[in-house]
Amino acid sequence: MLRLPDFGGSRRIFALHSMGLLTQADGGLGCGPPDRFAVAEFVLNGAAIVRFLSEEGKWNAVRPVHGNPSLPRPIEMNQETVAFGGRLWWVDLTLGAVSVDPFADQPEIRFVELPSGSVLPAPARVDEADPCKVEERGLLIMEVTNRRRIGVSEGRLRYAEVTPGGPFLLSSYALDDDEGTVWKLEHQVALRQVLADGGYPWQENSTQAAPQIAVLDPLNANVIYLKVGEHIVVVDVNNGKVIGASPLEEEYLYLSLVPCVLPPWLGSSRIPTPGKSNGMEATDDPVSCI
């Protein structure tokens, strides 16, 4: 873990953020240990990209180019940023995702809308001085994001969602390619029956929360991890079966799971830094670290 320089003389600016980390090996052609990395954030609805490039060793802001189609409305990042296809993807689970190549001299913003029928109306503006309205809006967004997820699995960008009631229909889509704009429906399964068959029945009048998407399996596109009550339940959406489960030991700390695939060279490689053989200053401050 290496400390990034403070931006603008203050660490507080990054207390809440949607930064993404992207690495490259051999100029983007290789798959070994990375020789450069970029940390970037999408700010002011794309008016600027704030980034840190390892070869420069400092923060800067660049003005991106907006591609086609342009953003239909301001996005609100409400899940972790995704690295895929040599780009960082910032996700609004009510609208879609925007992506940027943070290494480009003049990054181009691309926008991918959610599958047809999944785009939700823009949240109504609320009076920030009214804490009740602010909380109500926050709970609404949380309810939506608990049922949706964009991630990478088997080398493709994928989107999954669960309907809020009835049979709890779980749908899984894949983007046609890393530069595409079309989502292809791959799987659709009624979770209520699948969970009941797997030993996790959901009663109609139960106070238990509806199934939530925890994470997409990065290595198997047929596998989705769900939060069901106090358990993480693993569902094979291709065969419509529960194939595993694990209790949540600290449910009150649970927000979301993040997939992580550790490469075999990780323990013997060093994070690249400009002109330094032993890296940047180590720190135990998680706010400003990578």
C-alpha positions as CSV (number, residue, x, y, z in Angstrom):
1,M,0.0,0.0,0.0
2,L,1.4,3.4,-1.0
3,R,0.4,6.9,-0.1
4,L,-0.8,9.2,-2.9
5,P,0.1,12.9,-2.6
6,D,-2.5,15.1,-1.1
7,F,-4.6,16.9,-3.7
8,G,-4.9,20.7,-3.3
9,G,-3.4,20.5,0.2
10,S,-6.3,18.7,1.8
11,R,-7.2,15.1,2.3
12,R,-10.7,15.8,3.3
13,I,-11.7,16.3,-0.3
14,F,-11.4,12.5,-0.8
15,A,-13.4,11.5,2.3
16,L,-16.3,10.4,0.1
17,H,-15.3,9.7,-3.5
18,S,-15.8,7.5,-6.5
19,M,-12.3,7.1,-7.6
20,G,-11.1,4.2,-9.8
21,L,-7.8,2.5,-10.2
22,L,-6.6,1.2,-13.6
23,T,-3.2,-0.4,-14.4
24,Q,-1.4,-1.1,-17.6
25,A,1.4,-3.5,-18.5
26,D,3.6,-3.1,-21.6
27,G,1.7,0.0,-22.7
28,G,-1.7,-1.8,-22.4
29,L,-0.6,-4.9,-24.4
30,G,0.6,-7.2,-21.7
31,C,-0.9,-9.1,-18.8
32,G,2.0,-9.3,-16.4
33,P,2.9,-7.0,-13.6
34,P,1.8,-3.4,-14.4
35,D,4.4,-0.8,-15.3
36,R,2.0,2.1,-14.8
37,F,-1.2,3.0,-13.1
38,A,-3.8,5.8,-13.0
39,V,-6.2,6.9,-10.3
40,A,-9.0,9.0,-11.5
41,E,-12.3,10.6,-10.5
42,F,-15.2,11.8,-12.7
43,V,-16.2,15.3,-11.4
44,L,-18.7,18.0,-12.2
45,N,-20.7,15.6,-14.4
46,G,-17.7,15.2,-16.8
47,A,-16.6,18.8,-16.9
48,A,-13.2,17.5,-15.7
49,I,-11.3,14.3,-14.9
50,V,-9.1,14.5,-11.9
51,R,-6.3,12.0,-12.2
52,F,-3.0,10.8,-10.8
53,L,-0.6,9.1,-13.3
54,S,2.2,7.0,-11.8
55,E,4.8,8.2,-14.3
56,E,4.0,11.9,-13.5
57,G,3.7,11.4,-9.7
58,K,1.2,14.3,-9.3
59,W,-2.5,15.1,-9.5
60,N,-3.9,17.1,-12.4
61,A,-7.3,17.9,-13.9
62,V,-8.0,17.4,-17.6
63,R,-11.0,18.5,-19.7
64,P,-12.5,15.4,-21.4
65,V,-14.2,15.1,-24.8
66,H,-17.9,14.1,-24.6
67,G,-18.6,11.3,-27.1
68,N,-21.9,10.2,-28.6
69,P,-24.4,9.7,-27.1
70,S,-24.0,12.5,-24.6
71,L,-25.2,12.2,-21.0
72,P,-28.9,12.7,-20.8
73,R,-28.7,14.0,-17.2
74,P,-26.3,14.3,-14.4
75,I,-25.2,11.0,-13.1
76,E,-25.0,10.0,-9.4
77,M,-22.3,7.4,-8.7
78,N,-23.9,4.8,-6.4
79,Q,-21.6,1.7,-6.6
80,E,-17.9,1.1,-6.8
81,T,-16.0,2.2,-9.9
82,V,-15.3,-0.6,-12.4
83,A,-12.1,-1.1,-14.4
84,F,-12.7,-2.8,-17.7
85,G,-11.5,-2.7,-21.3
86,G,-8.7,-0.3,-20.6
87,R,-11.2,2.2,-19.1
88,L,-12.7,3.2,-15.8
89,W,-16.5,3.0,-15.6
90,W,-18.5,5.2,-13.2
91,V,-21.9,3.7,-12.5
92,D,-25.3,5.2,-11.9
93,L,-27.7,2.3,-11.2
94,T,-30.7,4.4,-12.1
95,L,-29.3,5.4,-15.5
96,G,-26.2,3.7,-16.9
97,A,-22.4,4.1,-16.8
98,V,-19.8,6.5,-18.2
99,S,-16.3,5.4,-19.1
100,V,-13.0,7.1,-19.7
101,D,-9.4,6.0,-20.6
102,P,-7.6,7.8,-17.8
103,F,-4.2,7.5,-19.6
104,A,-5.4,9.4,-22.7
105,D,-4.0,12.9,-23.3
106,Q,-7.6,14.0,-23.9
107,P,-10.0,11.4,-22.4
108,E,-13.2,10.7,-24.3
109,I,-16.3,10.1,-22.2
110,R,-18.5,7.3,-23.4
111,F,-22.0,6.6,-22.1
112,V,-23.8,3.3,-21.9
113,E,-27.5,3.3,-20.8
114,L,-28.9,0.5,-18.8
115,P,-31.0,-2.1,-20.6
116,S,-34.4,-1.0,-21.9
117,G,-36.9,-0.9,-19.1
118,S,-34.2,-0.5,-16.4
119,V,-33.7,3.3,-16.7
120,L,-35.5,5.1,-13.9
121,P,-36.7,8.7,-13.8
122,A,-34.3,11.2,-12.5
123,P,-34.7,11.5,-8.7
124,A,-36.7,14.6,-7.7
125,R,-34.7,17.4,-6.3
126,V,-35.0,17.8,-2.6
127,D,-34.4,20.7,-0.2
128,E,-31.0,19.9,1.3
129,A,-32.2,21.9,4.4
130,D,-34.9,19.3,5.0
131,P,-33.3,16.3,6.7
132,C,-36.4,14.1,6.3
133,K,-36.5,14.6,2.5
134,V,-32.8,14.0,2.2
135,E,-33.1,10.8,4.2
136,E,-36.1,9.7,2.2
137,R,-34.3,10.2,-1.1
138,G,-31.2,8.3,0.3
139,L,-33.3,5.3,1.3
140,L,-35.0,5.3,-2.2
141,I,-31.6,5.2,-3.9
142,M,-30.3,2.6,-1.5
143,E,-33.3,0.4,-2.2
144,V,-32.6,0.5,-5.9
145,T,-28.8,0.0,-5.7
146,N,-29.3,-3.0,-3.4
147,R,-31.1,-4.8,-6.2
148,R,-28.7,-3.9,-9.0
149,R,-25.0,-4.3,-9.9
150,I,-22.6,-3.7,-12.8
151,G,-19.4,-5.7,-12.8
152,V,-16.9,-7.7,-14.8
153,S,-17.3,-11.5,-15.2
154,E,-15.6,-13.8,-17.7
155,G,-14.0,-10.8,-19.4
156,R,-17.2,-8.9,-20.2
157,L,-19.1,-6.1,-18.6
158,R,-22.3,-7.4,-17.1
159,Y,-25.4,-6.0,-15.4
160,A,-27.8,-7.8,-13.1
161,E,-31.0,-6.7,-11.4
162,V,-33.7,-8.2,-9.2
163,T,-37.3,-7.0,-9.4
164,P,-38.5,-5.7,-6.0
165,G,-41.5,-8.1,-5.6
166,G,-43.5,-11.0,-6.9
167,P,-41.2,-13.9,-8.0
168,F,-38.1,-11.7,-7.5
169,L,-37.1,-12.0,-11.2
170,L,-33.3,-12.0,-11.5
171,S,-32.1,-10.8,-14.9
172,S,-28.4,-10.9,-16.1
173,Y,-27.1,-9.0,-19.1
174,A,-23.8,-8.7,-20.9
175,L,-22.5,-5.8,-22.9
176,D,-22.0,-6.7,-26.6
177,D,-18.3,-5.6,-26.3
178,D,-16.1,-3.2,-24.4
179,E,-17.0,-0.3,-26.8
180,G,-20.6,-1.4,-27.3
181,T,-23.9,0.1,-26.3
182,V,-26.2,-2.9,-26.5
183,W,-27.0,-5.2,-23.5
184,K,-27.9,-8.8,-24.3
185,L,-30.1,-10.7,-21.9
186,E,-28.3,-13.9,-20.9
187,H,-30.2,-15.3,-18.0
188,Q,-33.6,-14.8,-16.2
189,V,-34.7,-16.8,-13.2
190,A,-37.5,-16.5,-10.6
191,L,-35.5,-16.3,-7.3
192,R,-38.4,-17.0,-5.0
193,Q,-38.7,-20.6,-6.1
194,V,-34.9,-21.0,-6.5
195,L,-34.3,-19.8,-2.9
196,A,-37.1,-21.9,-1.5
197,D,-35.7,-25.0,-3.2
198,G,-32.3,-24.2,-1.8
199,G,-33.6,-23.9,1.8
200,Y,-34.1,-20.1,1.9
201,P,-37.9,-19.6,1.6
202,W,-39.3,-16.0,1.6
203,Q,-42.7,-15.6,3.3
204,E,-45.2,-13.2,1.7
205,N,-45.8,-11.3,4.9
206,S,-42.3,-11.5,6.2
207,T,-40.4,-8.4,7.4
208,Q,-37.3,-9.9,5.8
209,A,-35.7,-7.7,3.1
210,A,-36.1,-8.9,-0.5
211,P,-33.0,-10.6,-2.0
212,Q,-30.2,-8.2,-2.8
213,I,-27.4,-8.5,-5.3
214,A,-24.1,-8.6,-3.4
215,V,-21.6,-9.2,-6.2
216,L,-21.1,-10.8,-9.6
217,D,-18.6,-13.7,-9.7
218,P,-15.6,-12.4,-11.7
219,L,-14.7,-15.8,-13.1
220,N,-18.1,-17.4,-13.8
221,A,-20.9,-15.4,-15.5
222,N,-23.4,-18.0,-14.4
223,V,-22.8,-17.3,-10.7
224,I,-24.3,-14.4,-8.7
225,Y,-23.9,-13.8,-5.0
226,L,-27.1,-12.6,-3.2
227,K,-27.7,-11.2,0.3
228,V,-30.7,-13.1,1.6
229,G,-31.5,-12.2,5.2
230,E,-28.4,-12.9,7.3
231,H,-26.7,-15.0,4.6
232,I,-24.8,-14.6,1.3
233,V,-26.4,-17.1,-1.0
234,V,-24.7,-18.3,-4.2
235,V,-27.0,-18.9,-7.1
236,D,-26.2,-20.6,-10.5
237,V,-28.5,-18.6,-12.7
238,N,-28.0,-20.9,-15.7
239,N,-29.3,-24.0,-13.8
240,G,-31.6,-22.1,-11.4
241,K,-30.0,-23.6,-8.2
242,V,-28.5,-22.5,-4.9
243,I,-24.9,-23.8,-5.0
244,G,-23.5,-22.3,-1.8
245,A,-24.1,-20.0,1.2
246,S,-22.3,-18.3,4.0
247,P,-23.5,-16.4,7.1
248,L,-22.8,-12.7,7.4
249,E,-20.7,-12.5,10.5
250,E,-21.0,-8.7,10.9
251,E,-24.2,-7.8,9.1
252,Y,-24.3,-4.4,10.5
253,L,-21.0,-3.6,8.7
254,Y,-22.2,-5.0,5.4
255,L,-22.5,-2.5,2.5
256,S,-21.4,-4.4,-0.5
257,L,-18.9,-7.0,-1.6
258,V,-16.1,-6.2,-4.1
259,P,-14.8,-9.0,-6.3
260,C,-11.0,-9.5,-6.2
261,V,-8.9,-11.8,-8.3
262,L,-5.3,-11.9,-7.1
263,P,-2.7,-12.5,-9.9
264,P,0.2,-15.0,-9.1
265,W,2.8,-12.2,-9.5
266,L,1.3,-9.9,-6.9
267,G,3.5,-10.8,-4.0
268,S,6.8,-10.2,-5.9
269,S,5.8,-7.0,-7.8
270,R,6.1,-3.3,-6.8
271,I,3.7,-0.5,-7.5
272,P,5.4,1.7,-10.2
273,T,6.4,5.2,-9.1
274,P,8.3,7.9,-10.9
275,G,12.1,7.8,-10.3
276,K,11.9,5.9,-7.1
277,S,13.1,2.3,-6.6
278,N,11.4,1.6,-3.3
279,G,8.0,3.3,-3.9
280,M,6.3,6.2,-2.3
281,E,5.8,6.9,1.4
282,A,3.9,4.1,3.3
283,T,0.9,5.0,5.4
284,D,-1.9,3.6,7.4
285,D,-4.4,6.3,6.2
286,P,-7.0,4.4,4.0
287,V,-8.5,7.6,2.7
288,S,-5.6,8.6,0.6
289,C,-4.1,5.2,-0.3
290,I,-4.2,2.7,-3.1
